[in-house]
């Protein structure tokens, strides 16, 4: 399984870029999965649903399954958040695992940067960032990719992980 990440601050366009890349990869027959690190308050469950009620009653894990999908929700209940490496082990085998939001994971990453966010660049302090995608010119020694050139970014990612 090849692993490639996307780093950047909120509002930089990581999710939109990944959403555009996934179909380009799957059209090539590449089985893609994704790990996204979210804010600590996220919830995929809905109040009133049986699974929500069971979790809030104290269940440590609730697995909801149907003929189309399944999801396993695990409540940490004060336990430490599992490491990035532990979470990767939970993902079913695939060709390419995309990672969004683990800024400091020791994996090759593309920094997604937009001036409009007002944030500093990450790559000067992260040796795992291998290129920058931006909608503005930048001074950097890393390869620069045009943020709107999704085909070019897809080709770069596949080349970087050895799936080109």
C-alpha positions, -999 to 999 in steps of 0.1 A, spaced: 0 0 0 14 34 -11 8 63 12 7 100 2 -5 130 23 -19 165 18 -9 192 43 -22 227 46 -43 249 68 -81 251 68 -94 268 37 -64 259 15 -83 235 -7 -70 201 4 -104 185 5 -115 199 -29 -82 188 -45 -84 153 -31 -120 150 -43 -108 159 -78 -79 135 -76 -97 104 -65 -117 98 -97 -85 103 -117 -68 75 -98 -98 52 -98 -102 56 -136 -67 41 -138 -78 11 -118 -61 22 -86 -80 13 -54 -79 44 -33 -87 48 4 -84 79 26 -76 88 62 -87 122 73 -78 137 107 -107 158 118 -113 183 147 -118 165 180 -156 173 181 -165 157 148 -194 132 147 -206 111 118 -236 99 137 -270 116 140 -290 123 172 -321 101 173 -306 72 153 -302 38 171 -264 39 167 -262 74 183 -284 62 212 -263 31 218 -230 51 217 -244 77 241 -257 49 264 -220 39 268 -211 14 241 -174 15 233 -179 5 196 -210 5 174 -208 -12 140 -236 -2 116 -239 -23 85 -261 -26 54 -260 -41 19 -242 -10 7 -217 1 34 -206 -4 70 -191 19 95 -174 12 128 -175 40 154 -152 37 183 -155 60 213 -121 68 230 -138 76 263 -107 94 276 -81 70 261 -54 87 240 -59 92 203 -43 63 184 -11 72 165 -11 77 127 6 44 123 -21 26 144 -48 42 122 -31 31 90 -32 -5 102 -70 -3 105 -75 5 68 -83 -24 45 -56 -31 18 -56 -7 -11 -32 5 -38 -31 41 -26 -39 55 8 -44 93 7 -40 112 40 -55 145 48 -49 165 80 -20 146 97 4 176 92 33 160 110 30 124 98 63 111 85 50 104 50 55 122 16 31 151 14 20 178 -9 16 212 8 -16 229 -4 -12 267 1 -33 297 -7 -23 332 2 -59 340 12 -56 318 43 -30 342 57 -10 312 71 27 306 68 41 279 46 45 245 63 73 230 42 102 250 56 96 231 89 84 197 75 111 176 57 83 152 45 67 178 22 79 170 -13 62 197 -33 38 227 -30 6 232 -49 -6 268 -49 -27 293 -69 1 319 -65 38 320 -73 61 312 -44 98 312 -36 107 276 -28 133 250 -37 106 224 -38 87 215 -70 58 239 -76 25 227 -89 -4 248 -101 -33 241 -77 -58 241 -106 -38 216 -127 -54 185 -112 -41 162 -140 -6 175 -133 -9 170 -96 -24 135 -101 6 126 -123 30 140 -97 14 120 -69 14 87 -89 51 92 -99 61 101 -63 46 68 -49 57 46 -79 23 40 -94 28 60 -126 
